[in-house]
Each structure stands twice: as structure tokens, then as C-alpha cells.
């Protein structure tokens, strides 16, 4: 487990990904620094790639943004994996803590 110094905020301690069906989510794990739940951890997704099954000639994805409301919004449709990863790397909405 990564070691962090407790603060009064939630500290990110890991970033990982998880497949669920045709969707791959990028997730940040946080460790709480609040006195009432000090050290507890929770996961928060920030970006998702949805596999577009209609594109049989080449693998394509929709790039989804996780809003503060808990809803997912499609920001880019039918892009290649290379394009999707470039978008995640360069667009601030798709980065953790956005």
C-alpha cells in the first residue's frame, strides 16, 4: 500500500483500469484524510472507453467523461485506441481530478 502523509483531504494513491463488458474505465483510488474515516480508501472513475461494436474493420471507441453528477458523457465518438489515448493525455477533462 502506498504511504502518504495524512492531510485534511482525500489523497490519490493509485490509478488503474478495469474492464466491465465492452467498457474500460480509468479509475483513481483515494485514501481519506478526514478524521471520521482516516485511512479508508475509495475508487473514483474519471474516463471510460466504450468499445464500438459496429466497426468491424478496425477497433474503435467512444471516449467518455465522468461528470460530477455521476453521469457519463461522450466527448469523442468512434476513435481508434491510439487517438483515444492521445485525447486522454491531452484533454484536461479526461484527466483525473478534472
C-alpha positions as CSV (number, residue, x, y, z in Angstrom):
1,X,0.0,0.0,0.0
2,X,1.5,3.4,-0.9
3,X,2.4,5.5,2.0
4,X,1.0,9.0,2.3
5,X,1.1,11.6,4.9
6,X,-2.5,12.3,6.2
7,X,-3.9,15.6,5.2
8,X,-7.4,17.0,5.7
9,X,-8.2,16.0,2.1
10,X,-8.6,12.8,0.1
11,X,-5.2,11.9,-1.4
12,X,-4.8,9.9,-4.6
13,X,-2.8,6.8,-4.0
14,X,-3.2,4.8,-7.3
15,X,-4.6,4.9,-10.8
16,X,-5.7,1.7,-12.5
17,X,-8.1,0.4,-15.1
18,X,-10.9,-2.1,-15.2
19,X,-12.9,-3.8,-17.9
20,X,-16.7,-4.2,-17.5
21,X,-18.3,-5.8,-20.5
22,X,-17.3,-3.6,-23.5
23,X,-16.3,-0.6,-21.3
24,X,-12.8,0.1,-19.9
25,X,-12.7,2.6,-17.0
26,X,-9.8,4.6,-15.8
27,X,-10.1,4.9,-12.0
28,X,-8.3,6.8,-9.3
29,X,-8.1,5.3,-5.8
30,X,-8.1,7.8,-2.9
31,X,-7.2,7.5,0.7
32,X,-9.2,9.6,3.1
33,X,-7.5,12.1,5.4
34,X,-10.7,13.2,7.2
35,X,-10.7,12.4,10.9
36,X,-14.1,10.5,10.8
37,X,-12.8,8.0,8.2
38,X,-9.0,8.4,8.3
39,X,-7.2,5.9,6.1
40,X,-10.3,4.5,4.3
41,X,-10.0,4.1,0.6
42,X,-12.4,4.5,-2.3
43,X,-12.4,4.5,-6.1
44,X,-13.5,7.2,-8.4
45,X,-13.7,6.7,-12.2
46,X,-12.7,9.6,-14.4
47,X,-12.6,8.5,-18.0
48,X,-14.0,5.5,-19.9
49,X,-13.5,3.9,-23.3
50,X,-16.6,2.2,-24.7
51,X,-15.9,-0.3,-27.5
52,X,-17.9,0.4,-30.6
53,X,-19.0,-3.0,-31.9
54,X,-20.4,-1.7,-35.2
55,X,-16.8,-1.0,-36.5
56,X,-15.7,-4.5,-37.5
57,X,-12.8,-3.5,-39.8
58,X,-10.9,-1.6,-37.1
59,X,-11.3,-1.4,-33.3
60,X,-12.9,1.9,-32.3
61,X,-14.0,3.5,-29.1
62,X,-16.2,6.3,-27.7
63,X,-14.3,8.4,-25.2
64,X,-16.5,9.1,-22.2
65,X,-16.1,11.8,-19.5
66,X,-17.4,11.2,-15.9
67,X,-19.3,14.2,-14.7
68,X,-19.6,15.3,-11.1
69,X,-23.3,14.2,-11.3
70,X,-22.2,10.6,-11.8
71,X,-23.3,10.5,-15.4
72,X,-21.0,9.6,-18.3
73,X,-20.9,12.0,-21.4
74,X,-19.5,11.1,-24.7
75,X,-16.8,13.6,-25.7
76,X,-15.4,11.8,-28.8
77,X,-17.1,9.2,-30.9
78,X,-15.6,6.3,-32.9
79,X,-11.9,6.9,-32.5
80,X,-9.0,4.4,-32.6
81,X,-7.3,3.3,-29.5
82,X,-4.3,5.4,-30.4
83,X,-6.5,8.5,-30.8
84,X,-8.3,7.8,-27.6
85,X,-5.1,7.5,-25.6
86,X,-3.8,10.8,-27.1
87,X,-7.1,12.5,-26.2
88,X,-6.8,11.3,-22.6
89,X,-3.3,12.5,-22.4
90,X,-4.0,16.0,-23.7
91,X,-7.6,17.0,-22.7
92,X,-7.9,18.3,-19.2
93,X,-11.5,17.0,-18.8
94,X,-10.3,13.4,-19.3
95,X,-7.5,13.6,-16.7
96,X,-8.0,12.6,-13.0
97,X,-9.3,15.3,-10.7
98,X,-11.0,17.2,-13.5
